[in-house]
Amino acid sequence: MPAPPRANASVVTYLEMTAQPTSPTPTPPAAKLALLRAERPTVRFYRYLYAAVGARWQWSERRNLDDAALAAVIADEKVEIFVLYAGGVPAGFAELDRRRGDDVELTHFGLIEEFAGRGFTRYFLRWTVDQAWLGSTRRLWVRHTTEGDPRLLTLYQQCGFQVYDQKTAVVDGPGAP
């Protein structure tokens, strides 16, 4: 019988930007890339992306939702899911939540492990940030946990996000976005 999950301390860092970056968007990597919005994605496709990107970081929040609850989130027109394709294959995804009006959250962002280290992350993050500022955005924010990619915290800051809060939370077992 497996041991019950142990409680772990997790540091959650909250970052925000209140103006669109003015620096130039990085040049796309020399690869065959496509960025598409997944309009009303199926639950199965979303679960594939979520698992493929989040497995190494032990993402669990959306994995624990039942299909109906997840479908309600991803079908909402104010939730935007963007998929990065490399050579025609999904390489990562980003999710923007506009359900709080002009206060937009970057709820999920990442690459599938096999596509990391190819120079896609910086370009994809900035592209996503630029998408977030379309419309009436007043503030863009994101949370990062100690279980996430530690390089991503630095990249968020290089892209223009600033830390505005940090909390220690106790989580049972795996726990990231």
MILUM-176487 format. One record per residue (C-alpha): residue number from 1; x, y, z negated. Coordinates in steps of 0.25 Angstrom, whole numbers. Each point is the difference from the previous one (the first is absolute). Example, Ala and Ser with C-alpha at 12.3 -4.5 7.8 and 13.67 -1.06 7.14 Angstrom:
<atoms>
<atom num="1" xx="49" yy="-18" zz="-31"/>
<atom num="2" xx="6" yy="14" zz="2"/>
</atoms>
This chain:
<atoms>
<atom num="1" xx="0" yy="0" zz="0"/>
<atom num="2" xx="6" yy="13" zz="4"/>
<atom num="3" xx="3" yy="11" zz="-11"/>
<atom num="4" xx="-10" yy="11" zz="-1"/>
<atom num="5" xx="5" yy="13" zz="7"/>
<atom num="6" xx="8" yy="9" zz="-9"/>
<atom num="7" xx="-2" yy="15" zz="-2"/>
<atom num="8" xx="10" yy="8" zz="6"/>
<atom num="9" xx="3" yy="15" zz="-1"/>
<atom num="10" xx="-1" yy="7" zz="14"/>
<atom num="11" xx="4" yy="15" zz="2"/>
<atom num="12" xx="-10" yy="7" zz="9"/>
<atom num="13" xx="6" yy="12" zz="7"/>
<atom num="14" xx="-10" yy="10" zz="6"/>
<atom num="15" xx="4" yy="9" zz="12"/>
<atom num="16" xx="-7" yy="10" zz="8"/>
<atom num="17" xx="2" yy="11" zz="10"/>
<atom num="18" xx="-9" yy="12" zz="2"/>
<atom num="19" xx="5" yy="5" zz="13"/>
<atom num="20" xx="3" yy="-8" zz="13"/>
<atom num="21" xx="15" yy="-2" zz="2"/>
<atom num="22" xx="6" yy="10" zz="10"/>
<atom num="23" xx="12" yy="-8" zz="3"/>
<atom num="24" xx="0" yy="-7" zz="14"/>
<atom num="25" xx="-6" yy="-14" zz="0"/>
<atom num="26" xx="11" yy="-10" zz="2"/>
<atom num="27" xx="3" yy="-6" zz="13"/>
<atom num="28" xx="-7" yy="-13" zz="2"/>
<atom num="29" xx="10" yy="-12" zz="0"/>
<atom num="30" xx="5" yy="-6" zz="13"/>
<atom num="31" xx="-11" yy="-11" zz="0"/>
<atom num="32" xx="-13" yy="-3" zz="6"/>
<atom num="33" xx="-9" yy="6" zz="-10"/>
<atom num="34" xx="-15" yy="3" zz="-1"/>
<atom num="35" xx="-8" yy="6" zz="-11"/>
<atom num="36" xx="-15" yy="-2" zz="0"/>
<atom num="37" xx="-11" yy="3" zz="-9"/>
<atom num="38" xx="-8" yy="-13" zz="-4"/>
<atom num="39" xx="-14" yy="4" zz="1"/>
<atom num="40" xx="-9" yy="-8" zz="-8"/>
<atom num="41" xx="10" yy="-12" zz="-2"/>
<atom num="42" xx="-5" yy="-13" zz="-4"/>
<atom num="43" xx="3" yy="-5" zz="-14"/>
<atom num="44" xx="8" yy="-11" zz="5"/>
<atom num="45" xx="9" yy="9" zz="8"/>
<atom num="46" xx="2" yy="10" zz="-12"/>
<atom num="47" xx="3" yy="-11" zz="-9"/>
<atom num="48" xx="11" yy="-5" zz="10"/>
<atom num="49" xx="6" yy="14" zz="0"/>
<atom num="50" xx="-1" yy="1" zz="-15"/>
<atom num="51" xx="6" yy="-13" zz="-3"/>
<atom num="52" xx="11" yy="1" zz="11"/>
<atom num="53" xx="5" yy="14" zz="-5"/>
<atom num="54" xx="-3" yy="-2" zz="-15"/>
<atom num="55" xx="4" yy="-14" zz="-3"/>
<atom num="56" xx="15" yy="3" zz="-3"/>
<atom num="57" xx="-5" yy="12" zz="-9"/>
<atom num="58" xx="-11" yy="-9" zz="-7"/>
<atom num="59" xx="-11" yy="9" zz="4"/>
<atom num="60" xx="-13" yy="-5" zz="-6"/>
<atom num="61" xx="-11" yy="11" zz="-1"/>
<atom num="62" xx="-6" yy="-2" zz="13"/>
<atom num="63" xx="3" yy="-15" zz="0"/>
<atom num="64" xx="-9" yy="-1" zz="-12"/>
<atom num="65" xx="-12" yy="6" zz="6"/>
<atom num="66" xx="-11" yy="-9" zz="6"/>
<atom num="67" xx="-3" yy="1" zz="14"/>
<atom num="68" xx="-12" yy="9" zz="-1"/>
<atom num="69" xx="7" yy="10" zz="-9"/>
<atom num="70" xx="12" yy="0" zz="9"/>
<atom num="71" xx="-9" yy="2" zz="12"/>
<atom num="72" xx="-7" yy="12" zz="-6"/>
<atom num="73" xx="13" yy="7" zz="-2"/>
<atom num="74" xx="7" yy="-3" zz="14"/>
<atom num="75" xx="-13" yy="3" zz="8"/>
<atom num="76" xx="-2" yy="14" zz="-7"/>
<atom num="77" xx="3" yy="10" zz="11"/>
<atom num="78" xx="8" yy="8" zz="-10"/>
<atom num="79" xx="10" yy="-11" zz="-2"/>
<atom num="80" xx="10" yy="0" zz="12"/>
<atom num="81" xx="9" yy="-12" zz="2"/>
<atom num="82" xx="11" yy="1" zz="10"/>
<atom num="83" xx="8" yy="-11" zz="5"/>
<atom num="84" xx="14" yy="1" zz="5"/>
<atom num="85" xx="3" yy="-10" zz="11"/>
<atom num="86" xx="14" yy="-4" zz="5"/>
<atom num="87" xx="1" yy="-8" zz="13"/>
<atom num="88" xx="-15" yy="-2" zz="-1"/>
<atom num="89" xx="0" yy="-6" zz="-14"/>
<atom num="90" xx="-5" yy="6" zz="-13"/>
<atom num="91" xx="12" yy="5" zz="-7"/>
<atom num="92" xx="-6" yy="8" zz="-11"/>
<atom num="93" xx="-12" yy="9" zz="-4"/>
<atom num="94" xx="-4" yy="12" zz="-7"/>
<atom num="95" xx="-13" yy="4" zz="-7"/>
<atom num="96" xx="-5" yy="14" zz="-2"/>
<atom num="97" xx="-12" yy="2" zz="-10"/>
<atom num="98" xx="-8" yy="13" zz="3"/>
<atom num="99" xx="-12" yy="-4" zz="-9"/>
<atom num="100" xx="4" yy="12" zz="-9"/>
<atom num="101" xx="-2" yy="11" zz="10"/>
<atom num="102" xx="12" yy="8" zz="2"/>
<atom num="103" xx="8" yy="-8" zz="-10"/>
<atom num="104" xx="6" yy="-12" zz="8"/>
<atom num="105" xx="7" yy="-12" zz="-5"/>
<atom num="106" xx="10" yy="-8" zz="7"/>
<atom num="107" xx="-5" yy="-13" zz="-7"/>
<atom num="108" xx="9" yy="-10" zz="8"/>
<atom num="109" xx="12" yy="1" zz="8"/>
<atom num="110" xx="11" yy="-10" zz="4"/>
<atom num="111" xx="6" yy="-9" zz="10"/>
<atom num="112" xx="0" yy="-15" zz="2"/>
<atom num="113" xx="13" yy="-5" zz="-6"/>
<atom num="114" xx="5" yy="-5" zz="14"/>
<atom num="115" xx="-1" yy="14" zz="5"/>
<atom num="116" xx="7" yy="7" zz="-11"/>
<atom num="117" xx="14" yy="6" zz="2"/>
<atom num="118" xx="-3" yy="3" zz="15"/>
<atom num="119" xx="-2" yy="15" zz="-2"/>
<atom num="120" xx="-15" yy="-1" zz="1"/>
<atom num="121" xx="-3" yy="5" zz="-14"/>
<atom num="122" xx="4" yy="14" zz="0"/>
<atom num="123" xx="-7" yy="3" zz="13"/>
<atom num="124" xx="-13" yy="-8" zz="-4"/>
<atom num="125" xx="-1" yy="8" zz="-13"/>
<atom num="126" xx="2" yy="13" zz="6"/>
<atom num="127" xx="-10" yy="-3" zz="11"/>
<atom num="128" xx="-10" yy="-5" zz="-11"/>
<atom num="129" xx="2" yy="13" zz="-8"/>
<atom num="130" xx="-2" yy="8" zz="13"/>
<atom num="131" xx="-13" yy="-7" zz="2"/>
<atom num="132" xx="-4" yy="3" zz="-14"/>
<atom num="133" xx="1" yy="15" zz="2"/>
<atom num="134" xx="-10" yy="-1" zz="12"/>
<atom num="135" xx="-13" yy="7" zz="-5"/>
<atom num="136" xx="-2" yy="7" zz="-13"/>
<atom num="137" xx="10" yy="-7" zz="-8"/>
<atom num="138" xx="4" yy="9" zz="-13"/>
<atom num="139" xx="9" yy="-11" zz="-6"/>
<atom num="140" xx="6" yy="-13" zz="3"/>
<atom num="141" xx="4" yy="-9" zz="-11"/>
<atom num="142" xx="6" yy="-14" zz="-2"/>
<atom num="143" xx="3" yy="-9" zz="-12"/>
<atom num="144" xx="12" yy="-9" zz="0"/>
<atom num="145" xx="3" yy="-11" zz="-11"/>
<atom num="146" xx="12" yy="-6" zz="-4"/>
<atom num="147" xx="-4" yy="-13" zz="7"/>
<atom num="148" xx="0" yy="7" zz="13"/>
<atom num="149" xx="12" yy="2" zz="10"/>
<atom num="150" xx="9" yy="9" zz="-8"/>
<atom num="151" xx="5" yy="6" zz="13"/>
<atom num="152" xx="-14" yy="5" zz="3"/>
<atom num="153" xx="0" yy="9" zz="-12"/>
<atom num="154" xx="12" yy="7" zz="5"/>
<atom num="155" xx="-6" yy="1" zz="14"/>
<atom num="156" xx="-13" yy="6" zz="-5"/>
<atom num="157" xx="9" yy="11" zz="-6"/>
<atom num="158" xx="8" yy="2" zz="12"/>
<atom num="159" xx="-13" yy="1" zz="8"/>
<atom num="160" xx="-5" yy="12" zz="-9"/>
<atom num="161" xx="-7" yy="-7" zz="-11"/>
<atom num="162" xx="3" yy="5" zz="-14"/>
<atom num="163" xx="-2" yy="-7" zz="-13"/>
<atom num="164" xx="-11" yy="6" zz="-9"/>
<atom num="165" xx="-2" yy="-11" zz="-10"/>
<atom num="166" xx="5" yy="-13" zz="-5"/>
<atom num="167" xx="-6" yy="-11" zz="-9"/>
<atom num="168" xx="3" yy="-13" zz="-6"/>
<atom num="169" xx="-11" yy="-10" zz="2"/>
<atom num="170" xx="-1" yy="-14" zz="-5"/>
<atom num="171" xx="-4" yy="-10" zz="10"/>
<atom num="172" xx="-3" yy="-15" zz="-1"/>
<atom num="173" xx="8" yy="-7" zz="10"/>
<atom num="174" xx="3" yy="6" zz="14"/>
<atom num="175" xx="-6" yy="13" zz="2"/>
<atom num="176" xx="3" yy="10" zz="11"/>
<atom num="177" xx="-10" yy="7" zz="10"/>
</atoms>
